[in-house]
Amino acid sequence: MTNFNIPPLNAAALLKRHGLRADKSLGQNFLQDSAALENIVEAAEIQPEDCVLEIGPGLGSLTRYLAASAREVTAVELDADLLPPLKAVLAPYKNVRLIHDDILKLAPSELIHQPGYLVVANIPYYITSAVIRHLLDSSLPQNSEILGGEVERGARPRRVVLTIQKEVAQRICAKPGDLSLLALSVQVYGRPEIAAHIPASAFHPAPKVDSAILRIDIYPQPLIPSPLLEAFFKLIKAGFSQKRKTLRNSLSSGLHISPAQAESLLTHAGIDPRRRAETLSIEEWKNLAALAKDPNR
């Protein structure tokens, strides 16, 4: 591991100095533990020539480590109140570009043009699902048909490293038999793994739950071919809309088709209509999506 020799950042003292406090409505918990910050950078495997996109730099504790490792860091912060302390903390780092905006309203590929860039972030728990989907949608290959035709896509990340709630990270990494809508939505784009755990005490203020460092290595191509992605997401959303029901009934309700039509679709795909959504593998969803898109296949 790199010896960063970066002094610890006291979040409570820094906030007090600027007359601020953590905003609960924005899910602000500032990571300040040096060992945890180094673990995040290690999980990202940052090379000196890399460009890094950081979401929610907060007070800049992680940003300093990223700047010491990468060629350039683009940090997107939503909270205007944090900009003064953030700029003060990052003043020594000339390779950081700070943007005041909402990452969910920005196209990541327009922020960074280097192919194979990295996304590294300690994100608020309440936007975990939205941020992951937003980032991974941007990882679609060029000329993707899911957006309705031939479209030029920008640079794609090769890896996404996020500090998120431990239970959410565990759900994302689940295996067939225990898959969720979120797990499928991530695993179709890349391979997730938990790189390390972070106790609640590593943050200020300390959240009520522990965290995990989730690393997602993005595949060169999604596991579902681009022409089938729209059908895939429509199917899994319908399948998980009523988790306790059989696929026959949940697809019937979610797709607004008759139970007989849903059973026929499943049977033709070689799937027992009595199974539940969480038991299907990505390969089985792919076969189902192909049939749904082309019933005569």
C-alpha positions as CSV (number, residue, x, y, z in Angstrom):
1,M,0.0,0.0,0.0
2,T,1.2,3.5,-0.8
3,N,2.4,5.6,2.2
4,F,0.3,8.7,1.7
5,N,1.5,10.6,4.8
6,I,-1.7,12.7,4.7
7,P,-2.7,14.3,8.0
8,P,-6.0,13.2,9.5
9,L,-9.0,15.5,8.8
10,N,-11.1,16.5,11.9
11,A,-14.5,16.8,10.3
12,A,-16.2,18.2,13.5
13,A,-13.6,20.9,14.0
14,L,-13.6,21.9,10.3
15,L,-17.4,22.2,10.2
16,K,-17.4,24.2,13.4
17,R,-14.7,26.6,12.0
18,H,-17.0,27.3,9.1
19,G,-20.2,27.5,11.1
20,L,-21.6,24.4,9.6
21,R,-23.0,21.0,10.7
22,A,-23.7,17.8,8.9
23,D,-27.0,18.0,6.9
24,K,-29.1,15.0,7.7
25,S,-31.4,15.7,4.8
26,L,-28.4,15.2,2.4
27,G,-27.3,12.0,4.3
28,Q,-24.0,13.6,5.3
29,N,-21.6,11.4,7.2
30,F,-18.0,12.4,6.7
31,L,-15.5,9.6,6.5
32,Q,-12.3,10.7,8.4
33,D,-10.6,7.4,9.4
34,S,-7.2,7.2,7.6
35,A,-7.1,3.4,7.4
36,A,-10.6,3.3,5.8
37,L,-9.6,6.1,3.3
38,E,-6.5,4.2,2.3
39,N,-8.5,1.0,1.9
40,I,-10.8,2.8,-0.6
41,V,-7.9,4.0,-2.7
42,E,-6.3,0.5,-2.6
43,A,-9.6,-1.1,-3.8
44,A,-9.7,1.4,-6.7
45,E,-6.2,0.4,-7.9
46,I,-5.5,3.9,-9.1
47,Q,-2.7,4.3,-11.6
48,P,-0.7,7.6,-12.0
49,E,-2.2,8.3,-15.4
50,D,-5.8,7.7,-14.3
51,C,-8.6,10.3,-14.2
52,V,-11.0,9.8,-11.2
53,L,-14.6,11.0,-10.8
54,E,-15.6,11.5,-7.2
55,I,-19.2,12.0,-6.2
56,G,-19.9,14.0,-3.0
57,P,-16.4,15.0,-1.9
58,G,-17.9,16.5,1.3
59,L,-15.0,18.0,3.2
60,G,-12.3,16.5,0.9
61,S,-11.0,13.8,3.2
62,L,-11.1,11.2,0.4
63,T,-10.4,13.7,-2.4
64,R,-6.9,14.3,-0.9
65,Y,-6.0,10.6,-1.2
66,L,-7.4,10.4,-4.8
67,A,-5.4,13.5,-5.8
68,A,-2.2,12.0,-4.4
69,S,-2.8,8.9,-6.5
70,A,-4.3,10.0,-9.9
71,R,-3.5,12.4,-12.7
72,E,-6.7,14.3,-12.3
73,V,-9.8,14.2,-10.0
74,T,-13.1,15.7,-10.9
75,A,-15.2,16.1,-7.7
76,V,-18.9,16.9,-7.9
77,E,-20.5,18.4,-4.8
78,L,-24.2,19.2,-4.4
79,D,-24.0,21.2,-1.1
80,A,-23.0,24.8,-1.7
81,D,-22.3,25.3,2.0
82,L,-19.5,22.8,1.9
83,L,-17.6,24.6,-1.0
84,P,-15.7,27.0,1.3
85,P,-14.2,24.4,3.6
86,L,-13.7,22.0,0.6
87,K,-11.8,24.6,-1.4
88,A,-9.6,25.3,1.7
89,V,-8.8,21.6,2.2
90,L,-8.0,21.0,-1.5
91,A,-6.0,24.2,-2.0
92,P,-2.7,22.3,-2.1
93,Y,-3.9,19.9,-4.8
94,K,-3.8,21.5,-8.2
95,N,-5.1,18.4,-10.0
96,V,-8.6,18.6,-8.5
97,R,-11.5,20.1,-10.6
98,L,-14.4,21.0,-8.3
99,I,-17.9,21.1,-9.8
100,H,-21.0,22.4,-7.8
101,D,-23.9,20.3,-9.2
102,D,-26.1,17.2,-8.8
103,I,-24.4,14.1,-10.3
104,L,-27.8,12.7,-11.1
105,K,-28.4,15.6,-13.5
106,L,-25.0,15.3,-15.2
107,A,-23.7,12.8,-17.8
108,P,-20.5,11.3,-16.3
109,S,-19.1,10.8,-19.8
110,E,-19.3,14.6,-20.3
111,L,-17.3,15.3,-17.2
112,I,-14.4,12.9,-18.0
113,H,-13.4,12.1,-21.5
114,Q,-10.6,9.6,-20.8
115,P,-11.8,6.0,-21.6
116,G,-11.4,3.6,-18.6
117,Y,-11.7,6.3,-15.9
118,L,-12.5,5.4,-12.3
119,V,-15.4,6.4,-10.1
120,V,-14.6,6.5,-6.4
121,A,-17.1,7.9,-3.9
122,N,-18.5,7.8,-0.4
123,I,-22.1,8.3,-1.3
124,P,-25.1,9.1,0.9
125,Y,-27.1,5.9,1.7
126,Y,-30.4,7.3,0.4
127,I,-29.2,7.8,-3.2
128,T,-27.2,4.5,-3.4
129,S,-29.6,2.8,-5.9
130,A,-30.0,5.9,-8.1
131,V,-26.3,6.7,-8.3
132,I,-25.3,3.1,-9.1
133,R,-27.9,2.9,-11.9
134,H,-26.9,6.4,-13.2
135,L,-23.2,5.4,-13.3
136,L,-23.7,2.0,-14.9
137,D,-26.1,3.3,-17.5
138,S,-23.2,5.5,-18.6
139,S,-21.1,2.4,-19.0
140,L,-23.2,1.1,-21.9
141,P,-21.1,0.5,-25.0
142,Q,-21.2,3.0,-27.9
143,N,-24.1,2.7,-30.3
144,S,-26.4,1.2,-27.7
145,E,-29.9,0.4,-29.0
146,I,-31.4,0.8,-25.5
147,L,-31.6,4.5,-26.0
148,G,-33.6,4.1,-29.2
149,G,-31.2,3.9,-32.1
150,E,-27.6,4.6,-33.0
151,V,-26.2,7.0,-30.4
152,E,-22.6,8.0,-29.7
153,R,-21.6,7.3,-26.2
154,G,-18.7,8.9,-24.4
155,A,-15.9,7.5,-22.3
156,R,-16.8,4.6,-20.0
157,P,-15.5,3.8,-16.5
158,R,-13.6,0.6,-16.0
159,R,-14.2,0.4,-12.3
160,V,-16.6,1.9,-9.7
161,V,-15.7,1.9,-6.0
162,L,-18.4,3.1,-3.6
163,T,-18.6,3.3,0.2
164,I,-22.2,2.2,0.9
165,Q,-24.3,0.6,3.6
166,K,-23.0,-2.9,4.4
167,E,-26.3,-4.6,4.0
168,V,-26.9,-3.0,0.6
169,A,-23.4,-4.1,-0.6
170,Q,-24.2,-7.6,0.5
171,R,-27.4,-7.6,-1.5
172,I,-25.7,-6.3,-4.6
173,C,-23.1,-9.2,-4.4
174,A,-25.8,-11.9,-3.9
175,K,-25.8,-15.1,-5.9
176,P,-28.7,-16.6,-7.9
177,G,-31.3,-17.9,-5.4
178,D,-31.1,-14.6,-3.5
179,L,-30.9,-12.0,-6.2
180,S,-32.7,-8.7,-6.0
181,L,-33.7,-6.0,-8.5
182,L,-30.6,-4.0,-7.5
183,A,-28.3,-6.9,-7.6
184,L,-29.4,-7.8,-11.2
185,S,-29.2,-4.1,-12.2
186,V,-25.5,-4.0,-11.1
187,Q,-24.4,-7.5,-12.1
188,V,-25.5,-7.1,-15.7
189,Y,-22.9,-4.3,-16.1
190,G,-20.0,-5.5,-14.0
191,R,-18.7,-7.9,-11.3
192,P,-19.3,-6.6,-7.8
193,E,-17.3,-7.6,-4.7
194,I,-16.9,-6.3,-1.2
195,A,-13.3,-5.0,-0.8
196,A,-13.5,-4.1,2.9
197,H,-15.8,-3.2,5.7
198,I,-15.9,0.2,7.5
199,P,-17.3,0.6,11.0
200,A,-19.8,3.4,11.8
201,S,-17.2,5.0,14.1
202,A,-15.0,5.9,11.1
203,F,-17.5,8.7,10.2
204,H,-18.6,12.0,11.6
205,P,-21.3,12.0,12.6
206,A,-21.4,8.2,13.0
207,P,-24.3,6.6,11.1
208,K,-26.5,3.9,12.7
209,V,-25.1,1.2,10.4
210,D,-21.7,-0.1,9.3
211,S,-20.5,0.4,5.7
212,A,-18.7,-1.6,3.1
213,I,-16.4,-0.7,0.2
214,L,-18.1,-2.0,-2.9
215,R,-15.9,-2.5,-6.0
216,I,-17.5,-3.1,-9.4
217,D,-15.3,-4.0,-12.3
218,I,-17.2,-3.0,-15.4
219,Y,-17.5,-5.6,-18.2
220,P,-16.4,-4.6,-21.8
221,Q,-20.0,-5.4,-22.8
222,P,-23.1,-5.9,-20.5
223,L,-24.0,-9.6,-19.9
224,I,-27.3,-8.8,-21.7
225,P,-26.8,-7.7,-25.3
226,S,-27.6,-4.1,-25.9
227,P,-30.7,-4.8,-28.0
228,L,-32.2,-6.8,-25.2
229,L,-31.4,-4.5,-22.3
230,E,-34.7,-2.6,-22.4
231,A,-36.7,-5.8,-22.4
232,F,-34.5,-7.2,-19.6
233,F,-35.1,-4.2,-17.3
234,K,-38.8,-4.3,-18.0
235,L,-39.0,-8.0,-17.2
236,I,-36.9,-7.8,-13.9
237,K,-38.9,-4.8,-12.7
238,A,-42.1,-6.8,-13.4
239,G,-40.7,-9.9,-11.8
240,F,-39.7,-8.2,-8.6
241,S,-42.8,-6.0,-8.4
242,Q,-44.6,-8.7,-6.3
243,K,-41.7,-10.7,-4.8
244,R,-43.8,-13.2,-2.9
245,K,-45.8,-14.2,-6.0
246,T,-44.7,-16.8,-8.5
247,L,-43.2,-15.5,-11.8
248,R,-46.4,-16.5,-13.6
249,N,-48.4,-14.1,-11.4
250,S,-45.8,-11.3,-11.0
251,L,-45.1,-11.1,-14.8
252,S,-48.8,-11.2,-15.5
253,S,-49.4,-8.2,-13.2
254,G,-46.2,-6.3,-14.0
255,L,-46.4,-6.7,-17.8
256,H,-50.2,-6.4,-18.0
257,I,-50.7,-9.7,-19.7
258,S,-52.8,-12.7,-18.9
259,P,-51.5,-15.4,-16.5
260,A,-51.7,-17.8,-19.5
261,Q,-49.5,-15.6,-21.6
262,A,-47.0,-15.2,-18.8
263,E,-47.0,-19.0,-18.3
264,S,-46.4,-19.5,-22.0
265,L,-43.5,-17.1,-22.1
266,L,-41.8,-18.7,-19.1
267,T,-42.4,-22.3,-20.4
268,H,-40.9,-21.4,-23.8
269,A,-37.9,-20.0,-22.0
270,G,-37.5,-23.3,-20.1
271,I,-38.4,-21.7,-16.8
272,D,-40.9,-23.2,-14.3
273,P,-43.7,-20.6,-14.0
274,R,-43.9,-21.5,-10.3
275,R,-40.5,-20.1,-9.5
276,R,-39.9,-16.7,-8.0
277,A,-37.9,-13.8,-9.4
278,E,-35.0,-14.0,-7.0
279,T,-34.1,-17.6,-8.1
280,L,-33.4,-16.8,-11.8
281,S,-29.9,-16.3,-13.1
282,I,-28.9,-13.5,-15.5
283,E,-28.7,-16.1,-18.3
284,E,-32.3,-17.1,-17.6
285,W,-33.4,-13.5,-17.7
286,K,-31.5,-13.0,-20.9
287,N,-33.4,-16.0,-22.5
288,L,-36.7,-14.6,-21.3
289,A,-35.9,-11.1,-22.6
290,A,-35.0,-12.6,-26.0
291,L,-38.4,-14.3,-26.2
292,A,-40.3,-11.3,-24.9
293,K,-38.7,-9.1,-27.6
294,D,-39.2,-11.7,-30.4
295,P,-42.0,-14.2,-29.5
296,N,-41.5,-16.1,-32.8
297,R,-37.8,-16.8,-31.9
